[in-house]
Every structure is written in structure tokens, then in C-alpha cells.
């Protein structure tokens, strides 16, 4: 999943340079969208570790270890692939919606949703 973040952040950095002449860090809406991909990576990693730890605790607490099946994500990649796919699509929407509305370099990420109030 880290490679997904890298491979999708590179086009965002190129777009920031070509469209605005700035680095990715200076383009608020592109940077926010790229960071949401990092959040996807972290979330998938946490879910996988959580499942592994829960399975380990279940085996240790159980009298008979033979009858406890491992989590589905250990046996098959399909659940994690679906999770990554859905979260990546959500991150893509956060990049595509502003792109369709002719954003400027400092257009707030998600139009300022959940920003701190200005004083």
C-alpha cells in the first residue's frame, strides 16, 4: 500500500508543478488529496495488525488452537484489496471534485471542511 501512495503522489506533484509552478506541498487541495492516500496506507496497515493481534490473543486464550480459523485477510488478499480499492476511490474523489471546479493553488482541501475557525 505504500507503493500506491508513492505512485499516486507522483502525478499529483507533477500536476502541481505544471499547473501552478509550485511544489506539491504548496498546492493545498492537491497536497490534501495526496495526504489522504497516506491515510489509506496507514489505515490498511493498522487493520492488518489489529486482525493479527486479535487472532494471536484468541489462540492464546483458547484451550484448543486447532479449531480457530485465521482472519480472512491472512488467507486471502481479497478483503484488503477491496478495502484499499474503496478508500483509494474515496481519496480520488477528494482530488477529482476540486479539479473539476477550476481550483486555484490555495483552494482549501475539501473546501475547508473541518477547518479551524478564522479569527
C-alpha positions as CSV (number, residue, x, y, z in Angstrom):
1,X,0.0,0.0,0.0
2,X,2.9,2.3,0.5
3,X,3.7,2.0,-3.2
4,X,0.2,3.0,-4.0
5,X,0.8,6.2,-2.1
6,X,4.1,6.8,-3.9
7,X,2.7,6.0,-7.4
8,X,-0.3,8.3,-7.0
9,X,1.5,11.1,-5.3
10,X,4.0,11.5,-8.2
11,X,1.3,12.6,-10.7
12,X,-0.1,15.0,-8.1
13,X,3.4,16.5,-7.7
14,X,3.8,16.8,-11.4
15,X,0.3,18.4,-11.7
16,X,1.2,21.0,-9.0
17,X,4.4,21.9,-10.9
18,X,2.8,22.0,-14.4
19,X,-0.5,23.7,-13.4
20,X,0.7,26.1,-10.8
21,X,4.5,26.2,-10.9
22,X,4.8,25.2,-7.2
23,X,5.7,22.1,-5.3
24,X,3.1,19.7,-4.1
25,X,3.3,21.0,-0.6
26,X,2.3,24.5,-1.8
27,X,-0.8,23.4,-3.6
28,X,-3.4,22.9,-0.8
29,X,-6.0,20.8,-2.5
30,X,-3.5,18.6,-4.3
31,X,-1.5,18.1,-1.1
32,X,-4.5,17.3,0.9
33,X,-5.6,14.7,-1.6
34,X,-2.1,13.1,-1.6
35,X,-2.0,13.0,2.2
36,X,-5.4,11.2,2.2
37,X,-3.6,8.4,0.3
38,X,-1.1,8.2,3.1
39,X,-4.0,7.9,5.5
40,X,-5.3,5.0,3.4
41,X,-1.9,3.3,3.7
42,X,-1.8,3.8,7.4
43,X,-5.4,2.6,7.9
44,X,-4.8,-0.6,5.9
45,X,-1.7,-1.3,7.9
46,X,-3.5,-0.8,11.2
47,X,-6.4,-3.0,10.2
48,X,-4.0,-5.8,9.3
49,X,-2.0,-5.6,12.5
50,X,-5.2,-5.4,14.6
51,X,-6.5,-8.6,12.9
52,X,-3.2,-10.4,13.5
53,X,-3.1,-9.4,17.2
54,X,-6.7,-10.4,17.8
55,X,-6.0,-13.7,16.2
56,X,-3.0,-14.2,18.4
57,X,-4.9,-13.4,21.5
58,X,-7.7,-15.7,20.5
59,X,-5.3,-18.6,20.0
60,X,-3.5,-17.9,23.4
61,X,-6.8,-17.7,25.3
62,X,-8.2,-20.8,23.7
63,X,-7.9,-24.4,25.0
64,X,-7.8,-25.9,21.6
65,X,-5.9,-23.9,19.0
66,X,-6.6,-26.3,16.1
67,X,-10.2,-25.2,15.5
68,X,-9.7,-21.4,15.3
69,X,-9.5,-20.2,11.7
70,X,-7.2,-17.3,10.9
71,X,-8.7,-14.0,9.7
72,X,-9.9,-14.0,6.1
73,X,-7.2,-11.4,5.2
74,X,-4.5,-13.8,6.3
75,X,-5.8,-16.5,3.9
76,X,-6.8,-14.3,1.0
77,X,-5.8,-10.8,-0.2
78,X,-9.4,-10.1,-1.4
79,X,-10.7,-8.3,1.8
80,X,-7.7,-5.9,1.9
81,X,-7.7,-5.3,-1.9
82,X,-11.4,-4.3,-1.6
83,X,-10.6,-2.0,1.4
84,X,-7.7,-0.4,-0.4
85,X,-9.9,0.0,-3.6
86,X,-12.8,1.6,-1.8
87,X,-10.5,4.0,0.2
88,X,-8.5,4.9,-2.9
89,X,-11.6,5.7,-4.8
90,X,-12.7,8.0,-1.9
91,X,-9.3,9.7,-2.0
92,X,-9.6,10.1,-5.8
93,X,-13.0,11.8,-5.4
94,X,-11.4,14.3,-3.0
95,X,-8.9,15.1,-5.8
96,X,-11.3,15.0,-8.8
97,X,-14.1,17.1,-7.4
98,X,-11.9,20.2,-6.9
99,X,-10.2,19.5,-10.2
100,X,-13.5,19.9,-12.0
101,X,-14.3,23.2,-10.3
102,X,-11.2,25.0,-11.6
103,X,-9.3,25.3,-8.3
104,X,-6.5,27.8,-7.6
105,X,-3.3,26.8,-6.0
106,X,-4.5,27.6,-2.4
107,X,-8.1,26.3,-2.8
108,X,-8.7,24.7,0.6
109,X,-8.8,20.9,0.7
110,X,-12.4,19.7,0.7
111,X,-13.4,23.4,0.5
112,X,-12.3,24.0,4.1
113,X,-14.4,21.2,5.6
114,X,-13.5,20.9,9.3
115,X,-11.0,23.8,9.1
116,X,-10.4,25.7,12.3
117,X,-12.4,28.9,12.5
118,X,-10.7,32.1,11.3
119,X,-10.4,34.8,13.9
